[in-house]
C-alpha cells in the first residue's frame, strides 16, 4: 500500500494524527478487540547539537539529515514549515512501507520531536539508529522527573513500568546479576509505588522506567500517554492534540529548563566576566559499591554502551578514583570523582548537559534505582519546573 | 605526603567555599564564596596586584585575598601593594558589595607548602617588610603559622588546625605552569580524545593547552599561558615518541614543537558512526602506560605502579 500523502505543515500533521487516532478508537469500539500498538501515535524526543554546521537552521538540519540518514535507506522530504521534515523509510527494494513515515519537528533547535504512527518495533529501530549518530541523543528522564510529571498540572497518574538490569556491573558474575521488570497500569499504581518506596531493598532495585499519565482529563477526547525514560512517548486514545500539548508545552519545556538552564547554565563550571568561578559540582549519591571501585569504574567508563563514556581513570585513594572522561557521543569532557557512595561530576561550561541526564538515568536503571542527584542550589536536579 | 603545589592549595580554599561532598565546607558555612580568581586590582599610581584568589562573605561583611607561594620568598613590591588594599578596591574589581553600616574587614593571606624552608623564608620576608599578613602552611593540615586575620571568625577558623585530604580536593585548577608533565598529561589526553571524537582535527598545541587547562584559561595571564602551551607541547612530544606513537601524528615534519604545531589523534573512524572499540581499547592502554611512565620518570618511582587504571 502506498504511504499517505504527507502533511505539509505541523498543524496539518496534528490534524492527520488526530483523525487517525480517533478512527483507531472507533474501529476498536466496533471490533471489540485491541491491538495496543494500532493507531497509537509515538513521539520521540531527541537531543541534538548541530552547532558549527552553519547558521541557517533549515539548511543545516537538512544537510545533517541527508548526510546521516542516507545510509539508513531514509528519504528526507522538505515540508512547508522550514523546520519540519518528513522521513520516509524505504525497504531494500526502495519501497516505502505504509506507515513508516516519520515527521521530524526541529522547531526547537536543541530538542527535536519525531512523530509517527509506525509500529513500535519499526519506530524504535529508527530511533536507535538515529541516536547512534554523532550529535544526536535521546532525551533521558530519570525516575524523579517521570514521577514529577505524574504530579504536574493537568496530569493524572495512571500507571508505571519499571526495569532494572545490572548486567553492565555484573559482567562475568552471574551470582550478582539482578534483572527485574514490572508494568502496572490502573488506579492502584500509585498505591503500589508507595508500598515499594517503603522498602529499602525494593527502592534500590525498582527504577521507574516509564509512567502512564492521563493528560488534560477535562478534555473531551481521552488520551493516555506512556512516557518512557529514553524519551519515547506513546499516546493511546483519541486525542493527538492532548498528546501534543503534553509533549510541546509540558515535557519539552521542563526538560529544556533542566538541561539548558540548570545543568548547562547554572551548574556547569566556568568563569564569569568578573573572573568569578561559576557553577557547582553535580553530586550523585547512592547506596554503595557492590564490587571493588576499579571494576565499578571500568563498567562505566569503557567507552561502550550503555553509558558511552570513555575515561582515563586514576586511583586517588584506595577507595576513590578520578576519571578524566569524554562523552563518546558528542566528544565533550567531564571529570568524575568517585567514592564508595558519592559521585562528584564536574561539567565544564560548553559541555553537553544531556550527558548528565543519560548517565544518571542509566545509573538508576542499571545500578542504583534510588540514587539521587543534586548540585548547587538544587536538592534534586531533575525536577519539573514549579509551575509545570 | 607529596609537597602541595599552588594548584592544590588554591583548589583547597575554593573547595572549602563550595558545598563540596569531599572537602570540609567550613568557609562555606561562614558565608564565604570565591569572588574572583586572578583578577587584577589597580591602584591610583597605575600599579596593580593580581591576587590568586579572593573570597568574600556577605554574612561576615568581609573579603580575603589569597596569594600562594611555593618558593621561599615573597615578591616585596607586591606585598606592599597588598597592604594598600581597601574594601573599595575589592568592590570595584571583584564586584563584591560590602555593607558600610556595619564593620567591614579586608584580609590578605599567604599560602605556602608546609615545609620549613618555605615557612621560614616567607615569615622572614613578611617580618622584614613589617607586614602583618597571616601565613597558612598547607600540608596534611592547614595551620596558621604567623599573623592574624582581621575577620575574627576567619581567624578562629584558621587558628585551629584544619584537616585536608588533598587527594580529594576538587580540580577547579587542573594544573599550572609549575605542574609536572605527568600532572598535566591526563588532562591533555582527555582533551585529545574529546577533540578527536568531535571530529575537530587537526588541533593545535595552543588549543589543546587551553582546553586541558580548563575554564580558568581565560583569566590566566599571558605568561602562565605561554608556559602552559610550551609544556603541553612537551607532553605531546613525549606521548608521540613512545606510547602514543601509533595514534598521535604531527601534520609537519619539523623537529620543533610550537604553539601552532598541528596534531591528529587517529583512532575513530571517519564517519564517527561506529566506534572501533578494539582500537579504542588499545588507545586506553597506551594512555595509561604513557601517564604512568611520565609519573615514574618525574617522581623517580618504579614504572607500572598502576595508579592509572585500564578502563
Interface residues (C-beta under 8 A of the other chain):
Chain A: X71 X132 X133 X134 X269 X270 X271 X274 X275 X276 X277 X280 X281 X283 X294 X297 X298 X301 X302 X303 X304 X310 X311 X312 X313 X314 X315 X316 X317 X320 X321 X322 X324 X325 X326 X327 X328 X330 X331 X332 X333 X335 X337 X339 X342 X344 X346 X348 X349
Chain B: X14 X18 X19 X20 X21 X22 X34 X35 X36 X37 X38 X39 X94 X95 X165 X167 X168 X170 X171 X172 X186 X187 X189 X190 X191 X193 X194 X195 X196 X197 X198 X199 X200 X211 X214 X215 X216 X218 X219 X272 X273 X274 X275 X277 X280 X281 X284 X287 X288 X291 X307 X308 X309 X310 X311
